[in-house]
Amino acid sequence: MIRLDKVSKSFGNHKVLDGIHLNVIEGEQVALLGLSGSGKTTALKLICGLHWPDSGEVFIRGEVLDVKNLRSTRLKMGYVIQSGGLFPHLTAKQNVTIVAHELKWPKDKLEDRLSDLVRMTKFPSSALDRFPSEISGGQRKRLSLMRALFLNPDLLLLDEPLGALDPITRTDLQDELKELFSSLKKTVVLVTHDLFEAGFLAGRILLLHGGSVVQEGSWDDLVHRPQNEFVKKFVRAQRAAN
């Protein structure tokens, strides 16, 4: 589904990614893990064409991502950005259906899809006519996920989708996301700085540091078989935080 081949990206004199490789097979859930500034979000933005690599190539389903196929490829992706990206002047329903309206979906198709997602994400239908400022943080996260899923994409990209939530709400949403991943069987790339969240939601973890992948494997691999001192320190810090 996704392949990053020797991809590098710099901003000014700061090299964020340095020749990384990434392969994600169809139906797999993969977590990009690391400290702030380790290149996790940049990798996600390269996958969906919000950034272009300085060197190397990004492949989606075996085809190089470029300006010619960018729009058609993006329509097969759902992307939840770190802040949620909800438009404050639009209602919940308008936020969720904005792309379907742009694509001129028939009203009955749009309403059927909306009903399915309300049920799937446990979003209260009574809140669909409210604005983002009028709903809870957990509901805003569900709304962002609904919008990402609306076109039934092949690929789901999630950038810190559960950040800034209280522990109980975050745990509930982790359970719901895991259930969704299992039932929908979509390819997922998840960005997080939380090792335990990565292990719970993804079958494979890539730990980034200094623009490179310093270890790749399962949660058990990172915790019990760290490959270098940074991985050991990262795992210890996570244990202390939890």
Residue pairs with C-beta under 8 A, 6 or more apart in sequence:
1 24
1 25
1 26
1 28
1 60
1 61
1 154
1 155
1 187
2 22
2 23
2 24
2 47
2 58
2 59
2 60
2 155
2 187
2 189
3 22
3 23
3 24
3 58
3 59
3 62
4 20
4 21
4 22
4 23
4 43
4 46
4 47
4 56
4 57
4 58
4 59
5 21
5 56
5 57
5 58
5 59
6 19
6 20
6 21
6 55
6 56
6 57
7 17
7 19
7 20
7 21
7 22
7 43
7 46
7 53
7 55
7 56
7 57
7 58
8 15
8 17
8 18
8 19
8 20
8 53
8 54
8 55
8 56
8 211
9 15
9 16
9 17
9 39
9 42
9 46
9 51
9 53
9 54
10 16
10 54
15 211
16 37
16 39
16 42
16 211
17 39
17 42
17 43
17 46
17 53
17 211
17 212
18 210
18 211
18 212
19 55
19 56
19 212
20 39
20 43
20 208
20 211
20 212
20 213
21 213
22 30
22 43
22 206
22 213
24 30
24 187
24 189
25 187
26 154
26 187
27 185
27 186
27 187
28 187
28 188
28 203
28 204
29 181
29 187
29 188
29 190
29 201
29 202
29 203
29 204
30 188
30 189
30 190
30 202
30 203
30 204
30 205
30 206
31 189
31 190
31 191
31 192
31 197
31 198
31 199
31 201
31 202
31 204
31 205
31 206
32 40
32 43
32 44
32 189
32 190
32 191
32 192
32 206
32 208
33 40
33 192
33 193
33 194
33 195
33 198
33 205
33 206
33 207
33 208
34 40
34 193
34 207
34 208
34 209
34 234
35 193
35 209
35 234
36 193
38 208
38 209
38 210
38 211
39 208
39 211
40 159
40 191
40 192
40 193
40 208
41 82
41 159
41 191
42 51
43 191
43 208
44 79
44 157
44 159
44 189
44 191
45 51
46 52
46 53
46 58
47 58
47 60
47 65
47 77
47 157
47 189
48 74
48 77
48 79
48 157
49 58
49 65
49 70
49 73
49 74
57 64
57 65
58 64
58 65
59 65
60 73
60 155
63 69
63 73
65 73
75 151
75 153
76 151
76 153
76 154
76 155
77 153
77 154
77 155
77 156
77 157
78 147
78 148
78 149
78 150
78 151
78 153
78 155
78 156
78 157
79 148
79 157
79 159
80 144
80 145
80 147
80 148
80 156
80 157
80 158
80 159
80 161
81 144
81 159
82 159
82 160
82 163
82 191
84 132
84 140
84 141
84 143
84 144
85 144
86 95
86 132
86 140
86 143
86 144
86 147
87 94
87 95
87 98
87 132
88 131
88 132
88 133
89 131
90 98
90 131
91 128
91 129
91 130
91 131
92 123
92 127
92 128
92 129
92 130
92 131
92 132
92 135
92 139
92 143
93 114
93 128
93 129
95 132
95 143
95 147
96 114
96 117
96 128
96 143
96 146
96 147
96 150
97 110
97 114
97 150
98 147
99 147
99 150
99 151
100 109
100 110
100 113
100 150
100 151
101 110
103 151
105 113
113 150
113 152
114 128
114 150
117 123
117 146
117 149
117 150
118 124
118 125
118 128
118 146
120 149
120 180
121 142
121 145
121 146
121 149
121 176
121 180
122 142
122 176
123 139
123 142
123 143
123 146
124 139
127 134
127 135
127 139
132 140
132 143
135 143
136 169
137 164
137 165
137 166
137 169
138 165
138 169
138 172
138 173
141 161
141 162
141 165
141 173
142 173
144 161
145 161
145 177
145 180
148 156
148 157
148 158
149 156
149 184
153 186
154 186
154 187
155 186
155 187
155 188
155 189
156 186
156 187
156 188
156 189
157 188
157 189
158 188
158 189
158 190
158 191
159 191
160 191
160 192
160 193
161 173
161 177
161 190
162 170
162 173
162 174
162 177
162 192
162 197
165 173
174 197
174 200
174 201
177 201
178 200
178 201
181 188
181 201
188 201
188 202
190 198
190 201
190 202
192 198
192 201
194 238
195 205
195 219
195 222
195 223
195 234
195 235
195 238
196 219
196 238
196 242
198 205
198 219
199 205
199 218
199 219
199 222
199 223
200 219
203 218
204 216
204 217
204 218
205 216
205 217
205 218
205 219
205 221
205 222
206 213
206 215
206 216
207 213
207 214
207 215
207 216
207 222
207 231
207 234
208 214
209 230
209 234
214 227
214 228
214 230
214 231
215 221
215 222
215 226
215 227
215 228
215 231
217 225
222 231
222 234
222 235
223 235
226 232
226 235
